[in-house]
Amino acid sequence: MAGLSYTAGYSQNITQQQEPFKGVIGKTLAESKESWTKPVTAPKGAPNVLWVLLDDVGFGATSTLGGVISTPTFDTLANEGLKYTNFHTTAICAPTRSALLTGRNSHSVHEGGFSHIVMSAGFPGYDGRIPSDKGTIAEILRESGYNTFAVGKYGLTPDEDATDAGPFDRWPLGKGFDHFFGFLGSATDQYKPDLVEDNAHVKPDGRHLNEQITDKAISFIDRQQKANSGKPFFLYYAPGATHSPHQVAAQWSDLYKGKFDKGWDVFREEVFSRQKKLGIIPANAVLPERNPNIRAWNKLTDQERKLYTRFMEVYAGYLTYTDHEVGRLIQHLKDIRQLENTVVFVIIGDNGASKEGTINGTIDLQRAASAKLSLQESLKHNTEVISEIGTPDAIQGNYPLGWAQALNTPFKQWKQDADSEGGTRNPLIVYYPKGIKDKGGIRTQYGHVIDLLPTTLEYTGIKAPEYIRGIKQDSIQGTSLVYSFDNAKAPSRHTIQHYYIFGARSIYSNGWKAALPYHPDLIDVANNKEGLAKNYTENVWELYNLNEDFNERINLAKKYPEKLEELKALFEVQARKYNLYPYITWDDVYNLRLHKNY
């Protein structure tokens, strides 16, 4: 009997591979011919991939980039790999993470703000729901023969979906990860985290979250290796550190007792000097003036200096402890003989150092409540509970604003400031013993988090798929950095990049940058009780030549008005192309104008 016709779209694993059935189906087995979809395998020799993404660190924090906070694991990876010093994030966490995981600009994947109810809006650039045609690195690699794991902070699940009832399509497993262990939101208590494993909430065991996620990452890898499948793995390791709350055991914070007694002005000068000696910044660079909101250290009272120093000791211990936990993971890969076959990317922060600790720092109060206190009231309260800084009781622990600027040395401004390198520039380390020849080399090519996905695909020999689970994919918007691995002098290939976070914005083009600060921001609101004016009148575009003035000291807007207009027009082109409209601002967020019709 002749073979029967059959639906062309059918195959085993239809939801995954979408291959047509190529056999013959007759009435009997004898008249039929089997056809099996061949299992997808990674390219021969494809390495394991480890992405490490820290949170709220600051460009000048780590010893790796000239800072005074000890990070021996990152130092080793950088000294045996490459340091990218002109790499950028979006200036705030959820947009950075969405851009990183998809290789596309954050507004393009609907994450121009957050997936939280009060910070998302019913527009394509802002609804906080990454569409299925913007596949993640985990989806691509899993369907290319990798096992895929994630631990730590995810931050991209809509609040409405984040219960054990789901839906789960925007949880990590719905976005391509085989296993996940961590938290879905933007921040969590490090000892009592809102903890999730795979598709269910689980009870934390009381240990610090850094330790728990490292143990879980190791267990994921060990189970995969024990299966002896020959598959490589992809691990996305994203601790909550060093986002607030800053909580860490005393053994780590005690390492820094007395280390910051000279204050943030001396800290900035010392870090700036180290950065020059290491070649991290130009030899002729000049340190920007202290930001206007920051008082000189020598003008502070003894009470203020004691309080602020303790905040910094805890933060430094927290960062060193985080480096230690990454080191445990790296050592384990070495012990099981997988480190030599693992390409490691470390992004030291998903934005600049945080200004969310306000002028006096925060310890145990909700930020909304803190904003209602005057500066003197918050100083008095923090002094009374100074012993709680760094402990499990410090559920809102975050350093004061002066340390945020110090940690962002050599730049101005902070997290959230999409107009400033202080908000957007974060170091990238690339480590791969088999493939990096210029060990310890510095790379100054312009890069952005959307570049990491295409870099990973090119280096592993995997093409971006046209379809994922039957859904046609949008194009990747990032630019691979592989061209620069062996050539420190190669011209930058990522030549245009826009930034927009709730009003603050900028546009980069071939070394030039136009920037627009936005007020009111968090600091304006926090300081308003003290009568500080909201500086709306300062909302004028600035212009910088980053090729000659990398840390934005000299505003050229009046000198080159035609160049400024050219860049402003380019920004509008980018805004229309990548879903930045409507321009939602912090003022809209603070006044609860979003998410009204959900």
Secondary structure, 3 states (H helix, E strand, C coil): CCCECCCCCCCCCCCCCCCCCCCEECCCCCCCECCCCCCCCCCCCCCEEEEEECCCCCCCCEHHHCCCECCHHHHHHHHCCEEECCEECCCCHHHHHHHHHHCCCHHHHCCCCCCCHHHCCCCCCCCCCCCCCCCCHHHHHHCCCCEEEEEEECCCCCHHHCCCCCCCCCCHHHHCCCEEEEECCCCCCCCCCCCEECCEECCCCCCCHHHHHHHHHHHHHHHHHHHCCCCCEEEEEECCCCCCCCECCHHHHHHHCCCCCCCHHHHHHHHHHHHHHHCCCCCCCCCCCCCCCCCCHHHCCHHHHHHHHHHHHHHHHHHHHHHHHHHHHHHHHHHCCCHHHEEEEEECCCCCCCCCCCCCCECCCCHHHHHCCCHHHHHHHHHHCHHHCECCCCCCCECCHHHHHHHCCCCCCCCCCCCCHHHHECCEEEECCCCCCCCCEEECCCEEHHHHHHHHHHHHCCCCCCEECCEECCCCCCCCCHHHCCCCCCCCCCCEEEEEECCEEEEEECCEEEEECCCCCHHHHHHHHHCCCCCHHHCCCEEEECCCCCCCCCCCCCCCHHHHHHHHHHHHHHHHHCCCCCCCCHHHHHCCCCCCCC
